[in-house]
Amino acid sequence: MMSNAEASAESKSEFYTTMYAQVEEIKSNIRKVEEKLIEISDDLFCMFLRNMERSSPELLETAIDAASQFEIVRKICNEHHKVICENKW
């Protein structure tokens, strides 16, 4: 026969095991939702680009140029941030 302490420890262990499984399931569901949102976002962005290409090709070209310049600036900022963080330690 189990003592109260042993039963309590087993009960806690079962509780934490169940909670861990539920958290993992929630994380999996969140990843699925993220993937679906990215897919929807990509589809909407493609539709937007096709529409812009039809209605205003010059504006689309400007937007693409701006996006590539933004990407360059973002990479520079990321590298700068890495250097700053490395120098702090």
C-alpha positions in Angstrom: 0.0 0.0 0.0 1.3 3.5 -0.9 1.8 6.2 1.7 0.1 9.6 1.3 3.5 11.1 0.3 4.1 8.5 -2.4 0.5 8.9 -3.7 0.9 12.6 -3.7 4.3 12.4 -5.6 2.7 10.0 -8.1 -0.3 12.3 -8.5 2.0 15.3 -9.1 4.1 13.4 -11.6 0.9 12.4 -13.5 -0.3 16.0 -13.4 3.0 17.4 -14.8 3.2 14.7 -17.5 -0.4 15.5 -18.6 0.4 19.3 -18.5 3.6 18.7 -20.5 1.6 16.8 -23.2 -1.0 19.5 -23.3 1.6 22.2 -23.7 3.3 20.3 -26.5 0.0 19.9 -28.2 -0.8 23.6 -27.9 2.7 24.4 -29.3 2.0 22.1 -32.2 -1.3 23.7 -32.9 0.3 27.2 -32.7 2.9 26.1 -35.3 0.1 24.9 -37.6 -1.7 28.2 -37.2 1.5 30.1 -37.9 2.1 28.0 -41.1 -1.4 28.7 -42.3 -1.1 32.4 -41.6 2.1 32.6 -43.5 0.5 30.7 -46.4 -2.5 33.1 -46.4 -0.1 36.1 -46.1 1.9 34.8 -49.1 -1.2 34.3 -51.2 -2.5 37.8 -50.3 0.8 39.4 -51.0 1.0 37.7 -54.4 -2.5 38.9 -55.2 -1.5 42.4 -54.2 1.6 42.3 -56.4 -0.4 41.0 -59.4 -3.0 43.8 -58.9 -0.3 46.4 -58.5 1.5 45.1 -61.6 -1.7 45.5 -63.6 -2.7 48.9 -62.2 0.6 50.6 -61.8 3.8 48.9 -63.0 5.9 52.0 -62.1 4.7 51.9 -58.5 5.5 48.2 -58.3 9.0 48.8 -59.5 9.4 51.6 -56.9 8.1 49.3 -54.1 10.5 46.5 -55.1 13.4 48.9 -55.1 12.4 50.2 -51.6 12.0 46.7 -50.3 15.5 45.7 -51.4 16.9 48.9 -49.9 15.1 48.1 -46.7 16.5 44.6 -46.7 20.0 45.9 -47.0 19.5 48.4 -44.1 18.0 45.6 -42.0 21.0 43.4 -42.6 23.4 46.2 -41.7 21.4 46.9 -38.5 21.4 43.2 -37.5 25.2 43.0 -38.0 25.6 46.2 -36.0 23.4 44.8 -33.2 25.5 41.6 -33.2 28.8 43.6 -32.8 27.3 45.7 -30.0 26.1 42.6 -28.2 29.4 40.9 -28.6 31.3 43.9 -27.2 29.0 44.0 -24.1 30.3 40.6 -23.0 
